Amino acid sequence: MLENFAALDAIDRYHTTAAAGTALRISQSAISKRVAALEARMGITVVERRGRGIEITQAGRRLLVRVRPLLAELRDIVSAVHDEDGGLGKLPIGVSESVLYCWGADVLKQASVGVSGLQLEIHTHRSPVVVDRVRSGEYLLGLCAGIAESAPDLAIRPVLHEPMVLIPSGLKPLQKTKGLAVITIEEHAATWQSIHRSVKTAGLQVESTVESFAAIARMATSGFGHGLVPKGVATAMGLKPKDYKVLKMTRPVSVVGRATYVSRPKVAAFIDSIETGAQSLQKI
């Protein structure tokens, strides 16, 4: 039955039986057979066709709410077996896009060195998506920007308070920052939720928003306007300290995971290495 529930969960996440099959490394027909078996066993309709896609019914969603924690716990148990055998094994980890773009890739690579049998499987999304997939058990860990206490059901380990910086339009020297109009991340982003009060306190005016910090930084250097971005994004573009102004505001970056997983000694040591690496890079 567990594989049937997993098939339903995959359909909900990937919206087609083909994509769900790819995610679970089985055929499209196998996904369909598992869902049909689930419907026959439970006596309810859990999916319905919508054009070329497939959607979960209300009954199917109610079922998923109850079984997802069980699926996540099962993935924890499988992971624990690998851990007991001497290594962390395969570790699916979700990473916020802006973190992976700037310093996240280097830190994860450094932290993984020397960890017996560790095979990182890295995925990148917006922070809320990462948190959701950690919650469901699809990823064992998440490295997320802007997440403070917004996931009370998960263990949250802050690893960095990353400074925010202003990149002057066209890299021309700034005379003042009070009342300055800036381009920054859009309001639904997790980072914005953690910095919006500081932006107001600093007297900055949001002129426009964009969905990507990397794009904002590039627009700023091209003269579209002053860009408000994390320091790591500015340095990843090759900018020097003279090219930007560090502000008195930060965004939190945290590792999130299920408490039963992050409490394991080897996982905790891996997270320690992520924190050490993140802190070291910020001093450069």
C-alpha positions in Angstrom: 0.0 0.0 0.0 2.8 2.4 0.7 4.0 2.5 -2.9 0.4 3.3 -3.9 0.3 6.3 -1.5 3.7 7.4 -2.9 2.3 7.3 -6.4 -0.6 9.5 -5.4 1.8 11.9 -3.6 4.0 12.1 -6.8 1.0 12.8 -9.0 0.0 15.7 -6.7 3.5 17.2 -7.0 4.2 16.6 -10.7 0.7 16.8 -12.1 1.1 14.0 -14.7 1.6 10.3 -14.5 4.6 10.5 -16.8 6.4 13.1 -14.5 5.4 11.2 -11.4 6.8 8.0 -12.9 10.1 9.8 -13.7 10.3 11.0 -10.2 9.8 7.6 -8.7 11.9 5.9 -11.4 9.0 3.6 -12.6 6.9 3.6 -15.7 3.9 5.7 -16.4 1.7 2.6 -16.6 3.0 1.5 -13.2 1.9 4.8 -11.7 -1.6 4.4 -13.1 -1.8 0.8 -11.8 -0.8 1.8 -8.3 -3.4 4.6 -8.2 -6.1 2.2 -9.5 -5.1 -0.3 -6.8 -5.4 2.4 -4.2 -8.8 3.5 -5.4 -10.0 -0.1 -5.4 -8.7 -0.7 -1.9 -9.9 2.5 -0.3 -13.2 2.6 -2.2 -12.8 6.3 -3.3 -11.8 8.2 -6.4 -8.5 9.9 -5.7 -7.6 11.4 -9.1 -9.5 12.8 -12.1 -8.5 13.8 -15.6 -8.3 17.5 -16.5 -7.4 17.9 -20.2 -4.0 16.5 -20.7 -3.2 16.6 -17.0 -4.5 14.9 -13.9 -5.7 16.4 -10.6 -6.2 15.1 -7.1 -9.8 14.9 -5.9 -11.0 16.4 -2.6 -11.1 12.8 -1.2 -7.6 12.2 -2.5 -6.3 15.4 -0.8 -7.8 14.4 2.5 -6.0 11.1 2.2 -2.7 12.8 1.4 -2.9 15.0 4.5 -3.0 11.9 6.6 -0.4 9.7 4.8 2.3 12.3 4.0 3.7 12.3 7.5 3.9 8.5 7.3 5.7 8.6 4.0 8.2 11.1 5.4 8.7 8.9 8.5 9.4 5.9 6.2 12.0 7.9 4.3 13.6 8.8 7.6 13.8 5.1 8.5 15.4 4.2 5.2 17.9 7.0 5.6 18.7 5.8 9.2 19.6 2.4 7.9 22.2 4.0 5.6 23.5 6.1 8.5 23.9 3.0 10.7 25.8 1.3 7.9 28.6 3.9 8.1 27.5 6.8 5.9 24.7 9.2 5.2 24.1 7.7 1.8 22.0 9.6 -0.7 20.8 12.9 0.7 18.2 14.8 -1.2 18.5 18.5 -0.3 16.5 21.5 -1.4 18.3 24.8 -1.6 17.0 28.3 -2.1 17.9 29.6 -5.6 19.7 32.7 -4.5 21.7 30.7 -1.9 22.8 28.1 -4.4 23.7 30.8 -6.9 26.1 32.6 -4.7 27.8 30.7 -1.8 25.6 27.7 -1.3 27.2 25.4 -3.9 30.7 26.0 -2.5 29.6 25.5 1.1 27.8 22.3 0.4 30.7 20.9 -1.6 33.1 21.7 1.2 30.8 20.3 3.9 30.3 17.0 2.0 34.1 16.4 1.8 35.1 13.7 4.2 31.5 12.5 5.0 31.6 8.8 4.5 29.4 7.6 1.6 27.5 10.9 1.2 25.9 11.5 -2.1 24.2 14.9 -2.3 21.2 15.2 -4.6 20.7 18.9 -4.9 17.4 20.6 -6.0 16.7 24.3 -6.1 13.5 26.2 -5.6 12.0 29.2 -3.8 12.3 28.7 0.0 8.6 27.9 0.6 8.8 25.1 -2.0 11.9 23.7 -0.3 10.2 23.8 3.1 7.1 22.0 1.7 9.2 19.2 0.2 11.2 18.8 3.4 7.9 18.6 5.3 6.6 15.9 2.9 9.8 13.9 3.2 10.7 14.3 -0.5 13.9 16.1 0.7 15.7 15.2 3.9 17.2 18.7 4.4 16.6 22.2 3.1 19.0 25.2 3.0 16.6 28.1 3.0 16.8 31.9 2.9 14.3 34.0 4.8 13.0 31.2 6.9 12.9 32.1 10.6 10.0 30.5 12.6 7.6 29.9 9.7 7.9 26.1 9.8 7.1 25.2 13.5 6.6 21.5 12.6 10.3 21.3 11.4 13.6 21.7 13.1 15.2 25.0 12.1 18.9 25.5 12.5 20.1 29.1 11.6 23.5 29.0 9.9 23.9 32.6 8.7 22.5 36.1 9.0 23.6 37.3 5.5 24.1 41.1 5.1 22.0 42.9 2.5 23.9 45.4 0.3 23.1 48.2 -2.1 24.6 48.0 -5.6 24.5 51.6 -7.0 23.0 52.1 -10.4 25.7 51.8 -12.9 28.2 51.3 -10.0 28.3 55.1 -9.5 29.2 56.2 -5.9 26.2 56.7 -3.6 26.0 60.1 -1.9 23.3 59.0 0.6 20.9 56.1 1.2 18.0 57.8 3.0 15.0 58.0 0.7 16.8 56.1 -2.0 14.6 54.3 -4.5 15.7 50.7 -5.0 14.9 47.6 -7.0 14.6 44.5 -4.8 12.9 41.0 -4.6 9.2 40.7 -5.0 7.0 40.8 -1.9 6.0 37.1 -1.9 9.6 36.0 -1.6 10.7 34.6 1.8 13.6 37.0 2.0 11.3 40.0 1.6 9.2 38.8 4.6 12.3 38.9 6.7 13.7 42.3 5.6 10.7 44.5 4.8 10.7 46.1 8.2 14.4 46.9 8.0 13.9 48.4 4.5 11.3 50.8 5.9 13.5 51.6 8.9 16.5 52.3 6.6 14.3 54.9 4.7 14.6 53.0 1.4 11.8 53.3 -1.1 10.9 50.3 -3.2 10.8 51.5 -6.8 10.2 48.1 -8.4 10.5 44.4 -7.7 11.9 41.5 -9.7 11.7 37.7 -9.0 15.5 37.0 -9.0 18.3 38.6 -6.9 20.8 37.7 -9.6 18.7 39.6 -12.1 18.4 42.6 -9.8 22.2 42.7 -9.3 22.7 42.6 -13.1 20.1 45.3 -13.7 21.8 47.5 -11.1 25.2 47.2 -12.7 23.7 48.0 -16.0 22.2 51.3 -14.7 18.5 50.3 -14.4 18.5 51.5 -10.7 19.9 50.8 -7.3 19.7 47.1 -6.4 19.1 45.7 -2.9 20.5 42.2 -2.8 22.2 39.7 -0.4 26.0 40.3 -0.1 26.6 36.8 -1.5 24.9 37.7 -4.8 27.0 40.8 -5.2 30.3 38.9 -4.6 29.2 36.0 -6.9 29.0 38.6 -9.7 32.6 39.5 -9.0 31.8 42.8 -7.4 34.3 44.2 -4.8 33.5 45.9 -1.5 34.0 49.3 -3.1 31.3 48.5 -5.6 28.5 48.1 -3.0 27.3 49.4 0.4 26.7 47.0 3.2 23.5 47.9 5.1 22.4 47.3 8.7 20.0 44.5 7.7 20.3 40.8 7.1 18.3 37.9 5.9 18.4 34.6 7.9 19.6 31.5 6.2 18.7 28.2 7.9 18.9 24.5 7.5 15.5 22.8 8.0 14.6 19.2 8.4 12.5 16.8 10.3 13.6 16.7 14.0 14.1 12.9 13.9 16.6 13.3 11.0 18.6 16.4 12.0 19.2 15.1 15.5 21.3 12.2 14.2 25.0 12.7 15.1 26.3 12.5 11.5 23.6 14.8 10.2 24.2 17.3 12.9 28.0 17.2 12.1 27.2 17.8 8.4 25.0 20.8 9.4 27.8 22.1 11.6 30.1 22.0 8.6 27.5 24.0 6.5 27.4 26.6 9.2 31.2 26.8 9.5 31.6 27.2 5.8 28.9 29.8 5.5 30.4 31.9 8.3 33.9 31.6 6.8 32.8 32.7 3.3 31.0 35.8 4.7 34.3 37.0 6.3 36.0 37.2 2.9 
